[in-house]
């Protein structure tokens, strides 16, 4: 999958910044779209409002659910 132009621009800026112009072709061939997931631990499960996104912990279910 080809990288969008905006991502190519960011990648090229990083290649320049870190003096990697000699390896630009290799880097571009290896580059893939990705995302970074930043998590912040909750002090207590009760601190997370019902319906908010979370990783792990207990699911948000009604108290009468078996």
Buried (B, 14 or more C-beta within 10 A) or exposed (E): EEBEEEBEEEBBEEBEEEEEEEEEEEBEEEBEEEEEEEEEEEEEEEEBEEEEEBEEEEEEEEEEEE
